Amino acid sequence: MAKFVVYEKVAEYAFKNIVDKSTASPGTVTTVNLGSGLIAGFAAAIVSQPADTMLSKINKTKGLPGEGTVSRLYKIAGELGLRGSYAGIGARLVMVGTLTAGQFAIYGDIKRILGAKGGVEIAPK
């Protein structure tokens, strides 16, 4: 969800303050979609990193006899701490950022080709 909200807000800002969407070339619109998608991908990676780190840890380690999932998650969270929850964030930013940027660039181009309305549509000034 975070990536959609961030994409819409960044694209809205760009089309409102940087590029006039009504006169922009298709390449410029694609560039805005790509950049907005990249920033949205970064946000999604940052938001989801702690949960994915904990999921990896819980799948790699075997619980003690009688230990429930919730207690294991609390234990892992305590061991990792905030810093440990973001281990490997650099690689994740690159992976999720580039994938999301590509997805939103394609999404924006398909919307433009089909003449679809909705999403980031700013009224003329």
C-alpha positions as CSV (number, residue, x, y, z in Angstrom):
1,M,0.0,0.0,0.0
2,A,2.8,2.4,0.8
3,K,4.2,2.3,-2.7
4,F,0.9,3.3,-4.3
5,V,0.4,6.3,-1.9
6,V,3.9,7.5,-2.3
7,Y,3.8,7.0,-6.1
8,E,0.6,9.1,-6.4
9,K,1.9,11.8,-4.1
10,V,5.3,12.1,-5.8
11,A,3.8,12.1,-9.3
12,E,1.1,14.6,-8.3
13,Y,3.9,16.9,-6.9
14,A,5.9,16.5,-10.1
15,F,3.0,17.2,-12.4
16,K,1.9,20.1,-10.3
17,N,5.2,21.9,-9.7
18,I,7.8,20.6,-12.2
19,V,6.2,19.3,-15.4
20,D,3.0,20.4,-17.1
21,K,1.4,17.0,-17.9
22,S,-0.8,18.5,-20.6
23,T,2.1,19.7,-22.7
24,A,4.7,17.1,-21.6
25,S,6.0,14.7,-24.2
26,P,5.3,11.0,-23.7
27,G,9.0,10.5,-22.8
28,T,8.8,13.1,-20.1
29,V,5.7,11.6,-18.6
30,T,7.4,8.2,-18.6
31,T,10.4,9.7,-16.9
32,V,8.1,11.2,-14.2
33,N,6.4,7.8,-13.8
34,L,9.8,6.1,-13.5
35,G,11.1,8.5,-10.9
36,S,7.9,8.5,-8.9
37,G,8.0,4.7,-9.0
38,L,11.6,4.6,-7.8
39,I,10.8,6.8,-4.8
40,A,7.7,4.6,-4.1
41,G,9.9,1.5,-4.3
42,F,12.3,3.0,-1.8
43,A,9.4,3.7,0.6
44,A,8.0,0.2,0.1
45,A,11.4,-1.3,0.9
46,I,11.9,0.7,4.0
47,V,8.4,0.0,5.3
48,S,8.6,-3.8,4.7
49,Q,12.2,-4.5,5.6
50,P,11.7,-5.2,9.3
51,A,8.9,-7.7,8.7
52,D,10.8,-9.5,5.9
53,T,13.9,-9.7,8.1
54,M,11.9,-11.3,10.9
55,L,10.2,-13.7,8.5
56,S,13.6,-14.8,7.2
57,K,14.9,-15.3,10.7
58,I,11.8,-17.3,11.9
59,N,12.1,-19.6,8.8
60,K,15.8,-20.2,9.4
61,T,15.6,-21.0,13.1
62,K,13.8,-23.8,14.8
63,G,11.7,-22.8,17.8
64,L,12.1,-24.4,21.2
65,P,9.6,-27.1,22.2
66,G,6.3,-25.5,23.1
67,E,7.4,-22.0,21.9
68,G,4.7,-20.2,20.0
69,T,5.1,-18.1,16.9
70,V,4.3,-14.8,18.6
71,S,6.8,-15.5,21.4
72,R,9.4,-16.4,18.8
73,L,8.7,-13.1,16.9
74,Y,9.2,-11.1,20.1
75,K,12.4,-13.0,20.9
76,I,13.8,-12.4,17.3
77,A,12.7,-8.7,17.4
78,G,14.6,-8.3,20.7
79,E,17.7,-9.9,19.3
80,L,17.7,-7.9,16.1
81,G,16.8,-4.5,17.5
82,L,16.1,-1.6,15.1
83,R,19.5,-1.7,13.5
84,G,19.4,-5.4,12.9
85,S,15.9,-5.1,11.4
86,Y,17.4,-3.1,8.6
87,A,20.3,-5.3,7.8
88,G,20.7,-5.6,4.0
89,I,18.5,-2.5,3.3
90,G,20.9,-1.3,0.6
91,A,20.5,-4.3,-1.7
92,R,16.7,-4.3,-1.0
93,L,16.5,-0.6,-2.0
94,V,18.1,-1.4,-5.3
95,M,16.0,-4.5,-5.9
96,V,12.6,-3.1,-4.9
97,G,13.3,0.4,-6.1
98,T,14.2,-0.6,-9.6
99,L,11.4,-3.2,-9.9
100,T,8.8,-0.8,-8.7
101,A,10.1,2.0,-11.0
102,G,9.7,-0.3,-14.0
103,Q,6.2,-1.4,-12.9
104,F,5.0,2.2,-12.6
105,A,6.6,3.3,-15.8
106,I,4.8,0.5,-17.7
107,Y,1.6,1.2,-15.8
108,G,1.8,4.9,-16.7
109,D,2.5,4.2,-20.4
110,I,-0.4,1.7,-20.7
111,K,-2.7,4.2,-19.1
112,R,-1.5,6.9,-21.6
113,I,-1.8,4.6,-24.6
114,L,-5.4,3.5,-23.6
115,G,-6.4,7.0,-22.6
116,A,-7.3,5.9,-19.1
117,K,-8.2,8.5,-16.6
118,G,-7.9,8.3,-12.8
119,G,-4.9,8.2,-10.5
120,V,-2.8,11.3,-10.9
121,E,-5.0,13.7,-12.9
122,I,-4.4,17.4,-12.0
123,A,-6.9,20.0,-13.1
124,P,-5.5,22.7,-15.3
125,K,-4.1,25.8,-13.4
